[in-house]
Amino acid sequence: MTIKLIKTEEDYNEAMARLDLIFDAKMGSPEGDELELLGLLIDNYEKIHYPIGLPDPIEAIKFRMEQMNYTQSDLAKILGIKSRASEILNRKRKLSLDMIRKIHSKLNISTEVLIQSY
């Protein structure tokens, strides 16, 4: 097992090729340990070189509502005012701190996502 830091795109491609070869290794075996370490190194490289930004707050709300089979009426019940749900989903009103708390609590959407400007 030769593990080294992934510093270049070439290192990354080599690591991905090796990962592909040992992907089905049994945990606890030498190859399994190598797989686990290689996964951590690849994850670190990808976080630095291919960061994934946070989703748009309104799109996150819509996506989560779809996952939970919620309607606009369900969102209105969470927010407490029917017209607010429509205004939020149509981007006519910004989320207040109270709304963010309620949405986070009921829809389990990260507050980090909800506090972004849009």
C-alpha positions as protocol buffer text, in pm:
chain_id: "A"
residue {
  index: 1
  type: MET
  ca { x: 0 y: 0 z: 0 }
}
residue {
  index: 2
  type: THR
  ca { x: 155 y: 327 z: -114 }
}
residue {
  index: 3
  type: ILE
  ca { x: -57 y: 620 z: -6 }
}
residue {
  index: 4
  type: LYS
  ca { x: 40 y: 978 z: -79 }
}
residue {
  index: 5
  type: LEU
  ca { x: -129 y: 1313 z: -66 }
}
residue {
  index: 6
  type: ILE
  ca { x: -328 y: 1412 z: -372 }
}
residue {
  index: 7
  type: LYS
  ca { x: -181 y: 1741 z: -490 }
}
residue {
  index: 8
  type: THR
  ca { x: -237 y: 1747 z: -865 }
}
residue {
  index: 9
  type: GLU
  ca { x: -501 y: 1644 z: -1115 }
}
residue {
  index: 10
  type: GLU
  ca { x: -270 y: 1361 z: -1222 }
}
residue {
  index: 11
  type: ASP
  ca { x: -248 y: 1238 z: -860 }
}
residue {
  index: 12
  type: TYR
  ca { x: -627 y: 1261 z: -841 }
}
residue {
  index: 13
  type: ASN
  ca { x: -675 y: 1055 z: -1159 }
}
residue {
  index: 14
  type: GLU
  ca { x: -431 y: 791 z: -1032 }
}
residue {
  index: 15
  type: ALA
  ca { x: -612 y: 775 z: -699 }
}
residue {
  index: 16
  type: MET
  ca { x: -949 y: 737 z: -873 }
}
residue {
  index: 17
  type: ALA
  ca { x: -812 y: 455 z: -1089 }
}
residue {
  index: 18
  type: ARG
  ca { x: -675 y: 277 z: -781 }
}
residue {
  index: 19
  type: LEU
  ca { x: -1002 y: 331 z: -597 }
}
residue {
  index: 20
  type: ASP
  ca { x: -1185 y: 167 z: -885 }
}
residue {
  index: 21
  type: LEU
  ca { x: -957 y: -137 z: -863 }
}
residue {
  index: 22
  type: ILE
  ca { x: -998 y: -192 z: -489 }
}
residue {
  index: 23
  type: PHE
  ca { x: -1357 y: -71 z: -453 }
}
residue {
  index: 24
  type: ASP
  ca { x: -1492 y: -410 z: -341 }
}
residue {
  index: 25
  type: ALA
  ca { x: -1216 y: -477 z: -86 }
}
residue {
  index: 26
  type: LYS
  ca { x: -1327 y: -623 z: 246 }
}
residue {
  index: 27
  type: MET
  ca { x: -1317 y: -386 z: 541 }
}
residue {
  index: 28
  type: GLY
  ca { x: -1035 y: -469 z: 780 }
}
residue {
  index: 29
  type: SER
  ca { x: -815 y: -617 z: 509 }
}
residue {
  index: 30
  type: PRO
  ca { x: -503 y: -429 z: 391 }
}
residue {
  index: 31
  type: GLU
  ca { x: -686 y: -330 z: 72 }
}
residue {
  index: 32
  type: GLY
  ca { x: -991 y: -231 z: 278 }
}
residue {
  index: 33
  type: ASP
  ca { x: -772 y: 0 z: 487 }
}
residue {
  index: 34
  type: GLU
  ca { x: -619 y: 142 z: 170 }
}
residue {
  index: 35
  type: LEU
  ca { x: -967 y: 197 z: 29 }
}
residue {
  index: 36
  type: GLU
  ca { x: -1074 y: 388 z: 337 }
}
residue {
  index: 37
  type: LEU
  ca { x: -765 y: 611 z: 338 }
}
residue {
  index: 38
  type: LEU
  ca { x: -785 y: 670 z: -35 }
}
residue {
  index: 39
  type: GLY
  ca { x: -1149 y: 769 z: 1 }
}
residue {
  index: 40
  type: LEU
  ca { x: -1059 y: 1030 z: 262 }
}
residue {
  index: 41
  type: LEU
  ca { x: -780 y: 1173 z: 46 }
}
residue {
  index: 42
  type: ILE
  ca { x: -1005 y: 1189 z: -260 }
}
residue {
  index: 43
  type: ASP
  ca { x: -1283 y: 1352 z: -59 }
}
residue {
  index: 44
  type: ASN
  ca { x: -1042 y: 1616 z: 72 }
}
residue {
  index: 45
  type: TYR
  ca { x: -909 y: 1691 z: -277 }
}
residue {
  index: 46
  type: GLU
  ca { x: -1262 y: 1720 z: -420 }
}
residue {
  index: 47
  type: LYS
  ca { x: -1376 y: 1954 z: -143 }
}
residue {
  index: 48
  type: ILE
  ca { x: -1089 y: 2188 z: -224 }
}
residue {
  index: 49
  type: HIS
  ca { x: -1089 y: 2165 z: -605 }
}
residue {
  index: 50
  type: TYR
  ca { x: -1453 y: 2088 z: -685 }
}
residue {
  index: 51
  type: PRO
  ca { x: -1656 y: 2258 z: -412 }
}
residue {
  index: 52
  type: ILE
  ca { x: -2031 y: 2222 z: -424 }
}
residue {
  index: 53
  type: GLY
  ca { x: -2212 y: 2538 z: -322 }
}
residue {
  index: 54
  type: LEU
  ca { x: -2521 y: 2552 z: -112 }
}
residue {
  index: 55
  type: PRO
  ca { x: -2855 y: 2528 z: -292 }
}
residue {
  index: 56
  type: ASP
  ca { x: -3081 y: 2827 z: -343 }
}
residue {
  index: 57
  type: PRO
  ca { x: -3306 y: 2862 z: -33 }
}
residue {
  index: 58
  type: ILE
  ca { x: -3634 y: 2866 z: -226 }
}
residue {
  index: 59
  type: GLU
  ca { x: -3532 y: 2575 z: -447 }
}
residue {
  index: 60
  type: ALA
  ca { x: -3432 y: 2384 z: -131 }
}
residue {
  index: 61
  type: ILE
  ca { x: -3776 y: 2449 z: 19 }
}
residue {
  index: 62
  type: LYS
  ca { x: -3951 y: 2338 z: -301 }
}
residue {
  index: 63
  type: PHE
  ca { x: -3735 y: 2027 z: -326 }
}
residue {
  index: 64
  type: ARG
  ca { x: -3798 y: 1929 z: 36 }
}
residue {
  index: 65
  type: MET
  ca { x: -4171 y: 1994 z: -3 }
}
residue {
  index: 66
  type: GLU
  ca { x: -4173 y: 1764 z: -306 }
}
residue {
  index: 67
  type: GLN
  ca { x: -3986 y: 1494 z: -112 }
}
residue {
  index: 68
  type: MET
  ca { x: -4239 y: 1514 z: 170 }
}
residue {
  index: 69
  type: ASN
  ca { x: -4541 y: 1543 z: -62 }
}
residue {
  index: 70
  type: TYR
  ca { x: -4622 y: 1883 z: 88 }
}
residue {
  index: 71
  type: THR
  ca { x: -4836 y: 2137 z: -90 }
}
residue {
  index: 72
  type: GLN
  ca { x: -4830 y: 2513 z: -67 }
}
residue {
  index: 73
  type: SER
  ca { x: -5108 y: 2479 z: 189 }
}
residue {
  index: 74
  type: ASP
  ca { x: -4884 y: 2262 z: 405 }
}
residue {
  index: 75
  type: LEU
  ca { x: -4614 y: 2528 z: 390 }
}
residue {
  index: 76
  type: ALA
  ca { x: -4875 y: 2791 z: 480 }
}
residue {
  index: 77
  type: LYS
  ca { x: -4963 y: 2588 z: 792 }
}
residue {
  index: 78
  type: ILE
  ca { x: -4596 y: 2586 z: 890 }
}
residue {
  index: 79
  type: LEU
  ca { x: -4560 y: 2960 z: 838 }
}
residue {
  index: 80
  type: GLY
  ca { x: -4898 y: 3042 z: 990 }
}
residue {
  index: 81
  type: ILE
  ca { x: -5024 y: 3266 z: 706 }
}
residue {
  index: 82
  type: LYS
  ca { x: -5149 y: 3132 z: 374 }
}
residue {
  index: 83
  type: SER
  ca { x: -5042 y: 3429 z: 164 }
}
residue {
  index: 84
  type: ARG
  ca { x: -4686 y: 3408 z: 303 }
}
residue {
  index: 85
  type: ALA
  ca { x: -4629 y: 3067 z: 148 }
}
residue {
  index: 86
  type: SER
  ca { x: -4719 y: 3196 z: -197 }
}
residue {
  index: 87
  type: GLU
  ca { x: -4508 y: 3509 z: -155 }
}
residue {
  index: 88
  type: ILE
  ca { x: -4207 y: 3306 z: -39 }
}
residue {
  index: 89
  type: LEU
  ca { x: -4231 y: 3046 z: -315 }
}
residue {
  index: 90
  type: ASN
  ca { x: -4271 y: 3320 z: -577 }
}
residue {
  index: 91
  type: ARG
  ca { x: -3979 y: 3517 z: -432 }
}
residue {
  index: 92
  type: LYS
  ca { x: -4194 y: 3819 z: -352 }
}
residue {
  index: 93
  type: ARG
  ca { x: -4110 y: 3808 z: 18 }
}
residue {
  index: 94
  type: LYS
  ca { x: -3783 y: 3730 z: 192 }
}
residue {
  index: 95
  type: LEU
  ca { x: -3764 y: 3472 z: 467 }
}
residue {
  index: 96
  type: SER
  ca { x: -3773 y: 3621 z: 816 }
}
residue {
  index: 97
  type: LEU
  ca { x: -3579 y: 3474 z: 1105 }
}
residue {
  index: 98
  type: ASP
  ca { x: -3902 y: 3331 z: 1248 }
}
residue {
  index: 99
  type: MET
  ca { x: -3988 y: 3169 z: 913 }
}
residue {
  index: 100
  type: ILE
  ca { x: -3637 y: 3023 z: 886 }
}
residue {
  index: 101
  type: ARG
  ca { x: -3673 y: 2869 z: 1231 }
}
residue {
  index: 102
  type: LYS
  ca { x: -4013 y: 2718 z: 1149 }
}
residue {
  index: 103
  type: ILE
  ca { x: -3901 y: 2582 z: 812 }
}
residue {
  index: 104
  type: HIS
  ca { x: -3585 y: 2440 z: 964 }
}
residue {
  index: 105
  type: SER
  ca { x: -3784 y: 2273 z: 1239 }
}
residue {
  index: 106
  type: LYS
  ca { x: -4061 y: 2126 z: 1022 }
}
residue {
  index: 107
  type: LEU
  ca { x: -3882 y: 2059 z: 691 }
}
residue {
  index: 108
  type: ASN
  ca { x: -3538 y: 1987 z: 838 }
}
residue {
  index: 109
  type: ILE
  ca { x: -3358 y: 2220 z: 596 }
}
residue {
  index: 110
  type: SER
  ca { x: -3025 y: 2351 z: 719 }
}
residue {
  index: 111
  type: THR
  ca { x: -3038 y: 2707 z: 851 }
}
residue {
  index: 112
  type: GLU
  ca { x: -2714 y: 2766 z: 661 }
}
residue {
  index: 113
  type: VAL
  ca { x: -2909 y: 2711 z: 339 }
}
residue {
  index: 114
  type: LEU
  ca { x: -3212 y: 2917 z: 446 }
}
residue {
  index: 115
  type: ILE
  ca { x: -3022 y: 3229 z: 557 }
}
residue {
  index: 116
  type: GLN
  ca { x: -2859 y: 3284 z: 219 }
}
residue {
  index: 117
  type: SER
  ca { x: -2968 y: 3582 z: 15 }
}
residue {
  index: 118
  type: TYR
  ca { x: -3163 y: 3513 z: -301 }
}
